[in-house]
Amino acid sequence: MAIGKLLIYIGFFALAAGLAMTYAPGLLGWFGKLPGDIRIETKHSFIFIPITSMLVISIILTVIINLFFRR
């Protein structure tokens, strides 16, 4: 039963993320452009390490998960 609920929540999150990326692309325009995100471009390669963006997303997801799953 718990796995079923988890799959429903994951599906809902994937649907919401897909709708946001399709109909409101400006919502994620900040991703990868924050201070602290590392972008190294050379003539033959490209390295992108979104450290700060991942920290912000981690904090947001932690708050959302604690709001829904806290007992």
N, C-alpha and C positions, 0 to 999 in steps of 0.2 A: 504494500500500500504506500509506503514512504517513497519508493522508487517511482511509482506512478505520479505522485504529486510533484516530485522533483522534475520529472520529464515534462509535466505540464508547465511548471514555472520556467524551465529552460526554453520551451517552445514559445511561451508568451514573451519572454525576453528577446528571443531571436526575431519574432514577428515585430515587436516594437522597434528593435534596432534596424531592421530592414525597412520599415515604414519611415523611420526618421532619416535614414540615409537616402531614401528615394525621394521623399516629398519635402524634406527640410535639410538639404545638404549643408546649409550654413551653420547648423548646430554643431557639426564636427569640424568646422573650418579651423578651429584653434589647435586641433590635435597635431602635434609635431612641430609647432611653431612657438612653443613656450621657451623661456630662458632655462637652460639646463638640458635641453634636448640636443644631442650630439649628431651633427650631420657632417660627414667627411666625403667630399667629392674630389676624385682625381680624374685624369683623362680616361682611364679604363675601368674604374670601379666607383662604387657608391656605397657608403656605409651609413646607416641611420639607426641611432639608438635613442628612443624616446623616453629617457629616464624620468623627467618631470611629468610628462603626460601620463605615464603609467602610474606614477604616485598619485596624481589627481584622480584618475579612474579608480584606483584601489581604494582611496578614501571614500569616494562617492558610493562605490559598491558595498563597502563595509557598513556605511550608514544605512543604506537601503536594506541590506540583509538583516542588520540588527533590528530595524523597524518591523520587518515582517516575521522574523523567526525567533524573536526574543520571547521567553516564557515568563 
